[in-house]
Amino acid sequence: MILDNILDDINGLADFIMLYPWVLLIPVFFIFVRFLIYRRRRRIRQYMMRRADETLKLLRSMNAKKDGAKMFGIMRSMPPFAFEEMILTALSDKGFKIKRNGWYMGDGGLDGQFWIGKTRVLIQAKRYKNHIERLHVEDFCKLCNRYKAKGIFVHTGRTGKASRAHADDGDNIEIISGQALFNLFTGRRFVLFGEEYFQ
């Protein structure tokens, strides 16, 4: 009985398609559009990862004490997505298991994630020139609490007292800037949540 109903539905669909064959163009069109979007996103990601690799190589060839201002200028002038990729690549180089987002936008403030052992750590990346905004730190803290995860707030600006105090209030957020940022990118001793990591 059920099989007969299924066969009737298939026959009815086949008859409908025979009468209106142009209907098949609709799903084909949507599949084609999805394919174009996927291809474009893939090309953009490859470009951003290439930019991240090139910039990491450049930063690692420089001296942080002598070229610090120039290094910050390079990081601040990067495309934001390439900066995110650079953070993830640098963490991967230090032996962390990382996970990239499916796409750069619509991530709800989450720019990637990695694991320290079994502990999940969320990433937020900001290419600031001036002081970071405390509201951004607060929102990121809320995001980490919602996911019951730790987090690193990575930025190229200055960390004000209010932002630092808010991050220091709990033990689940670390702000990575200044020398710690150089250490992350240049492969030197890197301290995270009280533990030391080397490349």
C-alpha positions as CSV (number, residue, x, y, z in Angstrom):
1,M,0.0,0.0,0.0
2,I,2.7,2.5,1.0
3,L,4.9,1.3,-2.0
4,D,1.9,1.9,-4.3
5,N,1.5,5.5,-2.9
6,I,5.2,6.2,-3.4
7,L,5.0,4.9,-7.0
8,D,1.9,7.0,-7.7
9,D,3.7,10.1,-6.4
10,I,6.8,9.4,-8.5
11,N,4.6,8.9,-11.6
12,G,2.7,12.1,-10.8
13,L,5.9,14.0,-10.5
14,A,7.3,12.5,-13.8
15,D,4.0,13.5,-15.6
16,F,4.3,17.1,-14.2
17,I,7.9,17.4,-15.3
18,M,6.9,16.1,-18.8
19,L,4.3,18.8,-19.0
20,Y,6.5,21.6,-17.5
21,P,10.1,20.7,-18.2
22,W,11.3,24.3,-17.4
23,V,10.6,23.6,-13.7
24,L,13.8,21.7,-13.6
25,L,15.7,24.9,-14.3
26,I,14.8,26.3,-10.9
27,P,16.8,23.8,-8.8
28,V,19.6,23.8,-11.4
29,F,19.8,27.6,-11.1
30,F,20.0,27.5,-7.3
31,I,22.6,24.7,-7.3
32,F,24.7,26.8,-9.8
33,V,24.5,29.9,-7.7
34,R,25.5,27.9,-4.6
35,F,28.5,26.5,-6.5
36,L,29.6,30.0,-7.6
37,I,29.3,31.3,-4.0
38,Y,31.3,28.3,-2.7
39,R,34.0,28.8,-5.4
40,R,34.3,32.5,-4.7
41,R,34.6,32.0,-0.9
42,R,37.2,29.3,-1.5
43,R,39.3,31.7,-3.6
44,I,39.0,34.4,-1.0
45,R,40.0,32.1,1.8
46,Q,43.0,30.8,-0.2
47,Y,44.1,34.5,-0.8
48,M,43.7,35.4,2.9
49,M,45.7,32.3,4.0
50,R,48.4,33.2,1.5
51,R,48.6,36.7,2.8
52,A,48.7,35.4,6.4
53,D,51.6,33.1,5.6
54,E,53.5,35.8,3.8
55,T,53.0,38.3,6.6
56,L,54.0,35.7,9.3
57,K,57.2,35.0,7.3
58,L,58.0,38.7,7.2
59,L,57.3,39.3,10.9
60,R,59.5,36.3,11.8
61,S,62.4,37.8,9.9
62,M,62.1,41.1,11.9
63,N,63.4,42.1,15.3
64,A,60.6,43.1,17.7
65,K,62.8,45.4,19.7
66,K,64.2,47.3,16.7
67,D,61.2,47.0,14.3
68,G,58.3,47.0,16.8
69,A,56.5,50.0,15.4
70,K,56.9,48.7,11.8
71,M,55.6,45.3,12.8
72,F,52.5,46.9,14.3
73,G,52.0,49.0,11.1
74,I,52.2,45.8,9.0
75,M,49.6,44.0,11.2
76,R,47.2,47.0,11.3
77,S,47.3,47.4,7.5
78,M,46.4,43.7,6.9
79,P,42.9,42.7,5.6
80,P,41.0,41.7,8.8
81,F,40.3,38.2,7.5
82,A,44.0,37.7,6.8
83,F,44.8,38.8,10.4
84,E,42.4,36.2,11.7
85,E,44.0,33.5,9.5
86,M,47.5,34.6,10.8
87,I,46.4,34.1,14.4
88,L,45.0,30.6,13.6
89,T,48.2,29.6,11.6
90,A,50.5,30.9,14.4
91,L,48.5,28.9,17.0
92,S,48.6,25.8,14.8
93,D,52.4,26.3,14.4
94,K,52.6,26.1,18.2
95,G,50.9,22.7,18.2
96,F,47.4,23.7,19.1
97,K,44.4,22.0,17.3
98,I,42.5,24.8,15.6
99,K,39.2,25.1,13.9
100,R,38.4,27.8,11.3
101,N,34.9,29.2,10.8
102,G,32.9,28.1,7.8
103,W,33.1,31.7,6.6
104,Y,34.4,35.1,7.8
105,M,31.1,36.9,8.3
106,G,28.1,36.1,10.3
107,D,30.3,34.5,13.0
108,G,28.6,36.3,15.9
109,G,32.0,37.6,17.2
110,L,33.8,34.3,17.0
111,D,36.8,34.5,14.7
112,G,38.0,30.9,15.2
113,Q,38.8,28.5,18.0
114,F,41.4,26.1,19.3
115,W,41.9,23.6,22.1
116,I,44.4,23.4,25.0
117,G,44.1,19.8,25.8
118,K,40.3,19.3,26.1
119,T,39.6,23.0,26.9
120,R,37.9,24.9,24.1
121,V,39.3,28.5,23.5
122,L,37.5,31.0,21.4
123,I,39.3,33.8,19.4
124,Q,38.3,37.4,18.7
125,A,40.7,39.4,16.5
126,K,40.7,43.2,16.3
127,R,43.1,45.4,14.3
128,Y,42.9,48.5,16.5
129,K,45.1,51.6,16.1
130,N,44.1,53.2,19.4
131,H,42.7,51.9,22.7
132,I,40.4,48.9,22.5
133,E,36.8,49.3,23.4
134,R,35.7,47.9,26.7
135,L,32.3,47.0,25.3
136,H,34.0,44.6,22.8
137,V,35.8,42.9,25.6
138,E,32.6,42.6,27.6
139,D,30.7,41.2,24.7
140,F,33.4,38.6,24.1
141,C,33.4,37.6,27.8
142,K,29.6,37.0,27.5
143,L,30.2,35.0,24.3
144,C,32.8,32.8,26.1
145,N,30.4,32.3,29.1
146,R,27.6,31.3,26.8
147,Y,29.8,28.6,25.2
148,K,31.3,27.7,28.5
149,A,34.8,28.2,27.0
150,K,37.9,30.2,27.5
151,G,38.8,33.0,25.1
152,I,41.7,35.1,23.8
153,F,41.1,38.7,22.7
154,V,43.9,39.4,20.2
155,H,44.4,43.0,19.1
156,T,47.0,45.4,17.7
157,G,46.0,48.5,19.8
158,R,46.4,49.6,23.4
159,T,44.7,47.9,26.3
160,G,43.1,50.5,28.6
161,K,42.8,50.0,32.3
162,A,39.0,49.3,32.2
163,S,39.4,46.7,29.5
164,R,42.3,45.0,31.3
165,A,40.4,45.0,34.6
166,H,37.3,43.5,33.0
167,A,39.4,40.7,31.4
168,D,41.2,40.1,34.7
169,D,37.9,39.8,36.7
170,G,37.5,36.2,35.5
171,D,40.0,33.5,34.6
172,N,38.5,32.6,31.2
173,I,39.7,35.6,29.1
174,E,43.2,36.6,28.1
175,I,44.1,39.7,26.2
176,I,46.9,39.1,23.7
177,S,48.6,42.4,22.6
178,G,52.0,44.1,22.6
179,Q,54.9,41.7,23.4
180,A,52.6,38.7,23.8
181,L,51.4,39.3,20.2
182,F,54.9,39.5,18.9
183,N,55.7,36.2,20.8
184,L,52.7,34.5,19.2
185,F,53.6,35.5,15.7
186,T,57.4,35.2,15.8
187,G,57.5,31.8,17.4
188,R,59.0,32.8,20.8
189,R,58.1,31.8,24.3
190,F,54.3,32.3,24.5
191,V,52.4,32.3,27.9
192,L,48.7,31.5,27.8
193,F,46.6,31.0,30.9
194,G,49.7,30.6,32.9
195,E,51.3,27.9,30.7
196,E,54.3,28.4,28.5
197,Y,54.3,27.3,24.8
198,F,57.2,27.2,22.3
199,Q,57.3,26.7,18.6
